Amino acid sequence: MGFFTAVLIILVVVVADYFLFDMDNKRWGWMKNSSKFTKTLFFSGFIIASILIYLGMSSEYFL
């Protein structure tokens, strides 16, 4: 249950940061001219990397 909660939190935070908190395009403005495919690929990779980091840092609790 903890793993799925962490994945859900990561997803919500990334989406909220992109759509709600970055109103001036200071963090994500460099992606303005990118295609939808490129944005999807980037955010998918970002979320997967975040999940792998979470798993790596909490691996001692899984064993």
Backbone as CSV, one residue per row, in Angstrom:
resi,resn,N_x,N_y,N_z,CA_x,CA_y,CA_z,C_x,C_y,C_z
1,MET,0.823,-1.190,0.000,0.000,0.000,0.000,0.866,1.252,0.000
2,GLY,2.002,1.231,0.683,2.875,2.387,0.750,3.476,2.749,-0.595
3,PHE,3.804,1.749,-1.413,4.375,1.996,-2.727,3.382,2.733,-3.616
4,PHE,2.144,2.280,-3.639,1.136,2.917,-4.490,0.796,4.322,-4.008
5,THR,0.858,4.535,-2.714,0.650,5.875,-2.172,1.776,6.804,-2.615
6,ALA,3.000,6.323,-2.582,4.143,7.134,-3.009,4.053,7.458,-4.498
7,VAL,3.673,6.483,-5.311,3.524,6.721,-6.753,2.424,7.748,-7.000
8,LEU,1.329,7.649,-6.294,0.241,8.607,-6.446,0.685,10.012,-6.033
9,ILE,1.433,10.127,-4.956,1.931,11.425,-4.513,2.877,12.019,-5.557
10,ILE,3.761,11.206,-6.112,4.685,11.685,-7.146,3.912,12.192,-8.352
11,LEU,2.921,11.442,-8.802,2.123,11.861,-9.951,1.390,13.167,-9.686
12,VAL,0.772,13.272,-8.531,0.006,14.479,-8.197,0.921,15.695,-8.099
13,VAL,2.086,15.531,-7.504,3.008,16.656,-7.345,3.533,17.140,-8.693
14,VAL,3.905,16.235,-9.574,4.418,16.642,-10.886,3.334,17.348,-11.697
15,VAL,2.128,16.790,-11.706,1.031,17.415,-12.460,0.655,18.764,-11.855
16,ALA,0.588,18.846,-10.537,0.246,20.112,-9.885,1.317,21.163,-10.139
17,ASP,2.572,20.775,-10.127,3.643,21.731,-10.388,3.565,22.261,-11.810
18,TYR,3.283,21.395,-12.746,3.232,21.817,-14.149,2.023,22.709,-14.424
19,PHE,0.855,22.334,-13.923,-0.365,23.050,-14.267,-0.747,24.169,-13.293
20,LEU,-0.431,24.046,-12.013,-0.916,25.004,-11.027,0.145,25.963,-10.503
21,PHE,1.305,25.451,-10.123,2.264,26.267,-9.395,3.209,27.066,-10.277
22,ASP,3.413,26.654,-11.504,4.354,27.334,-12.394,3.598,28.279,-13.324
23,MET,3.054,29.339,-12.755,2.236,30.273,-13.533,3.083,31.165,-14.442
24,ASP,4.325,31.444,-14.084,5.174,32.344,-14.868,6.090,31.604,-15.838
25,ASN,5.943,30.304,-15.936,6.764,29.462,-16.822,8.258,29.591,-16.527
26,LYS,8.611,29.692,-15.267,10.016,29.792,-14.906,10.694,28.429,-14.854
27,ARG,9.971,27.399,-14.441,10.567,26.065,-14.371,10.324,25.264,-15.641
28,TRP,9.128,25.347,-16.197,8.784,24.520,-17.347,8.668,25.333,-18.632
29,GLY,9.055,26.589,-18.627,8.949,27.440,-19.807,9.813,26.992,-20.972
30,TRP,10.902,26.314,-20.692,11.787,25.841,-21.753,11.133,24.767,-22.612
31,MET,9.998,24.217,-22.155,9.298,23.188,-22.931,8.156,23.769,-23.759
32,LYS,8.047,25.073,-23.822,6.915,25.716,-24.478,6.801,25.329,-25.954
33,ASN,7.904,25.243,-26.662,7.877,24.949,-28.095,7.991,23.467,-28.408
34,SER,7.938,22.625,-27.402,8.049,21.176,-27.622,6.705,20.602,-28.056
35,SER,6.778,19.485,-28.764,5.550,18.812,-29.199,4.923,18.050,-28.028
36,LYS,3.682,17.625,-28.199,3.002,16.867,-27.141,3.703,15.541,-26.884
37,PHE,4.205,14.929,-27.944,4.913,13.659,-27.794,6.172,13.844,-26.944
38,THR,6.914,14.918,-27.208,8.128,15.183,-26.448,7.811,15.463,-24.987
39,LYS,6.754,16.235,-24.733,6.356,16.519,-23.350,5.928,15.244,-22.635
40,THR,5.151,14.406,-23.316,4.713,13.143,-22.728,5.900,12.245,-22.426
41,LEU,6.828,12.169,-23.359,8.018,11.341,-23.168,8.861,11.863,-22.002
42,PHE,9.024,13.169,-21.911,9.811,13.749,-20.826,9.165,13.488,-19.473
43,PHE,7.863,13.767,-19.350,7.206,13.589,-18.065,7.098,12.124,-17.673
44,SER,6.941,11.245,-18.636,6.940,9.812,-18.329,8.301,9.389,-17.764
45,GLY,9.361,9.845,-18.416,10.702,9.538,-17.923,10.972,10.139,-16.562
46,PHE,10.489,11.359,-16.337,10.658,12.041,-15.057,9.947,11.278,-13.948
47,ILE,8.740,10.820,-14.216,7.968,10.078,-13.212,8.600,8.710,-12.952
48,ILE,9.039,8.039,-13.997,9.690,6.735,-13.833,10.990,6.888,-13.036
49,ALA,11.772,7.929,-13.337,13.011,8.163,-12.588,12.704,8.459,-11.117
50,SER,11.656,9.224,-10.861,11.278,9.526,-9.479,10.873,8.259,-8.730
51,ILE,10.137,7.386,-9.387,9.717,6.133,-8.764,10.929,5.238,-8.486
52,LEU,11.871,5.185,-9.438,13.069,4.375,-9.225,13.922,4.921,-8.087
53,ILE,14.012,6.236,-7.971,14.746,6.833,-6.854,14.062,6.488,-5.538
54,TYR,12.736,6.578,-5.518,11.995,6.213,-4.303,12.254,4.754,-3.927
55,LEU,12.189,3.869,-4.915,12.429,2.451,-4.635,13.859,2.211,-4.158
56,GLY,14.812,2.894,-4.756,16.201,2.726,-4.357,16.466,3.215,-2.942
57,MET,15.858,4.318,-2.586,16.078,4.865,-1.256,15.324,4.104,-0.169
58,SER,14.262,3.425,-0.539,13.491,2.690,0.468,13.678,1.186,0.346
59,SER,14.698,0.745,-0.361,14.902,-0.690,-0.568,15.220,-1.426,0.736
60,GLU,15.812,-0.742,1.687,16.146,-1.407,2.957,14.887,-1.803,3.716
61,TYR,13.782,-1.118,3.456,12.535,-1.445,4.140,11.773,-2.573,3.461
62,PHE,12.119,-2.863,2.194,11.453,-3.943,1.477,12.048,-5.306,1.800
63,LEU,13.286,-5.329,2.230,13.956,-6.599,2.479,13.665,-7.105,3.815
